[in-house]
Amino acid sequence: MNNTLLPPDLVAMIARGVSVIVAGRDQALRPSLMRAVGSRIDAQGGEITVFLSRPQSRQVIQDIAATGHIAVVFSEPPTHRTVQVKASQARMRNAVAEDQPALASYLLSMEHEIAQVGFPPEATRAMLAHKLEDLVAISFTPEQAFDQTPGPRAGTRLGGAR
């Protein structure tokens, strides 16, 4: 099934590995957020998984676990091209050894992305450092998507509602 929310160019951007910020909210609608240390998306854009470090992301993990609601922003550091996706039925599991290739690929891509704005690979490695046993994998099917690239189209809804 082809995901109508995300056009192929945005699926490709997300699949390549760009900056990822994950947000949740508690029952009182207070937001929480944290940088992901990895992500992956299926070829059609129908399922996204983001990886959070449990020690660094306790509040956002707790909020997503309690509500199921998640919002994720994917952004290219050199261009600020950005898309936000939202879902209401996020699922969590511990990261496993089979996630290592996706995490390694993400790190390599982010080293390249961050280098384009002047930071050495060591800075990216420090920013995304983690232990596999500390990671939570959060998977979801996007229900809403928005262009969040700065400019006149920021906030424009993409695709149709699910």
N, C-alpha and C positions, 0 to 999 in steps of 0.2 A: 504494500500500500504506500502510495506517495503522500508525504506530509504536505498539505497545502499551505501550512503556516510559514514554512521556511523555504525560500527559493533555493535552488541548487548552489548558487554562489555563496549564500550564507551558511548552508550545510558544510560546504567545502572550507570556509573560513574557520568554523567551529572545529571541524575535523582536523585541520592543520595544527591547531593548538595555539590559542591566543589567550590574553588575560581573562581570568574568570573570577567574578565576585558573586558569592552566593548569599542570598538574604532569606530570612524567615521573619515570622512575627508571632508574638504570643497571643493569648486569648483577648488581651486588652488592646491589641493592634500595635504594641510597641515593637519596632523593628530591631533586628539583629543582623549582622553581616560579617563575612570573613572571606578572605582570598582562598580560592581552591588551590590545591597543589597538583591537580590534574583533572582531565576531563576526557570524555569520548562521546561520540554520537554515531548512531547507525547510519548507513549509507543513504537512507531515505529521510533522515531527520526526525523519525518517529519516536526514538528513545534516546535520551541523554543521560549520562552518568557523570557526576562530579565527585571529586574526592576531597574530603576535609580532614584536617588533622584534629583528632579528638581533643588533645590538650589545649590547642589554640582556639577551638571553635565550639566550646561547650554550650554557650547560649544559643547560637544559631541551630546547632544539632538538636538541642532540647526543644526549641520552638518548632522546628520542622517535624520532629517526632510527635509533638503534641497536636499539631494542627493539620499536618499533611501539606500545608501550603509552602511553596518555594518560588522564589524569583531569582533568576540567574542572568547576569550581564556578561556578555562575551565582547571583548573590545581589542582591536588591533592597536598596540602601543604606538607605532609610527604614524598612523593615519587617524586614529580615534574613531574609526568606523566601528559602530557598536550596535548590537542587537540585544534586547531583553526578552527572555521567555519566562512564562509563568505556568504553574500547574498547581492543582489542589489535592493530588494523590501521590505525593512522593513516597518512595519506599527506601528503606535503609538496610544495609548489611555491613558486616566487617569486610574490609578489603582482603583479598586473598592473593596468593602467588600468581594466579592467572591474570591479575590486574597489572603486574609489573611491566609488561611490554607497553601498555597504554601510558603508564606513568613515565616510563623512560622516554617514549616518543614525545610526550608533552613537554618534558624538561628540555629536550633538544630544541624543540620548536620555540619555546619561550626564551632560551638562550639567544637564539637568532632574533626574535622579536625585540627583546630588551636591548640587544647590542645595537639595533638600528636607532635607538634613542640615546646611545652613548654609555651604556653600562656594561661592564665586563661580565663574562660568563660566571665568574665567582659570585657576583652580586645576585644573579638569578638563582644559582645553586643554593645560596644562603636563604633567599626568600622562600624557596620551595622545598627546603630540607624537611625530611620526615622519616619516620620509621613505618614500614608497612603495617606492623601490628597496631599502630596508633591511628590508622586511617579508617574512615567511614565512607562507604560508597553510597551515594544517594542517587537513585534512578527515578526518572519521571518521563511522562509523555507530555510534551508541550501542549497547553490548551490555549494560550494566548502568546502573541509575539508582537514586538514593537521595535520600530527603527528608533534607536537612541543616539545615532550619530549627531554630534552638535551641528546645529543649522536649522533651516526652515522646516525640515521633515521630522525633526525630533519629536517623539511621542506618537507618530503615525502608526496605527495598527496595521500589522501584516496579515495576509491570509484571512481565513474565516474562523469563527469560533468553533470549538469542539463541544 
